[in-house]
Amino acid sequence: MAVRASSQPVDLIDLTDGYSVIMTNDNVTFLGTTNSVNGTQTATAKIMALCGSEQVSCTVGTISTPTGISAVSDGKTPEPTITITATSALKTSGSFVIPVLIGDITINKVFSYAI
């Protein structure tokens, strides 16, 4: 990331070095009733980080999910895959945040789910 000089006592970030995160899947509907999932179901989402048009390596931080759903990264770089698993303990639709780490920068991606 480029840092530009300034007469002010702060570092300015060159926004041409902006990052974006792309997920192959950022929402899923699990089969079930309005208050529980039928059995155990899974979905996956592959993540790719870009700096401008250049792909950069990323990892996934700790993901917090509601009761009845789990999200686990395969730990691979530069493109980690998240496996999202829902069980019958999942009672409502909602969302959770997947923290994508690019060096010292964290980009929070929202993953939505419905029953």
N, C-alpha and C positions, 0 to 999 in steps of 0.2 A: 504494500500500500504506500502510495506516495505521501509524504508530509511536506508541506510548503512552509517557507519561512514567513514570518509576519513581524511587524513592529510591535505587536501586542504580545504579552507574556503567555500566549497559548499556542498550541500546535493546531494547524488547520489541516483537515483531511481533504484530499483531492477526491471529489465525488466521481471522477471518471474511473476510479478504482472500485466502484460500488459492487457489492456482492448480491447475487440472487440465488435462490434455492428452488429447484424443481423436484416435485415428487410425482411418481407415476400414478399414484392413487392418494388422494387426500380426503376421501370420504367413502363410506361403505354402509350398506344396509344389510343387517343380519336378519335371517329368517326367524320368525317367532310371532308372538302375540304382542299386544301393546305393553305388556309388563314382564316379559322374559324371552330369552333367546331359546330356540329349539336346540338342545344339546350343546356341543362345543363346535364353534365355527372359527375359521381363520381367514385372514386377508393379508396381503403383503403390499409394501410400498418401497420402491427403490428411490434413493435420494441422490441428486447430482447438484453440486455447487458450481457456480460460475462467477468469475471476476470479469465483467464485461462479457466478451464472447469466449473467453478461455476457461476450460474446465480446471478446477482446483480441487485438491484433496479435502475431504471433510470427514468428521466422525460424528457420533451421536452421544449427547450427554445423558444424564439420568432422566428417565421419563416417568412422570407420576400419572397414574390412571385411576379411574373410579373402580369401586368394587365390581367384580364380574368381568373385567377386561384387563388384558396385559399387553404390553408392547415391548418387544425385545429386539435389539439390533444384532446383526450377525458380526459386528465389529470390523468389517472389511473396509478398506479405503482403496481408491478414492470414492467409491460409490457404495455406501452401506445400504443394506436392505432391512427394513423393519417388518417383523411378523406381529400382527395384531390378532389376539385370540379373545373371543367372547365366550362366556359360559352362561348357563341358565341363571346364575346369580346376577347377571346384568338386568336391571329392572327398568332403565330409562334410556332414552336417546340423549346424546350430548356431544362433547368434544374434549380433547386434551391437547397439550402442547408437546411437540417433539423438538427439543433443543438441538439444533444442528451447529456443530462447532467447526469453525474455519480459523485455525490458529487461535488467537486471543478473542476472536469475535464470535458471538452466539447469535444465531438467527432462529427465532422461535416460529415453527410452522404449526399451524393448527390442523389436527386430524379430526374430522367429524364422523359420527356414527349414528345410526338409527336402527330401530327394531321394527 
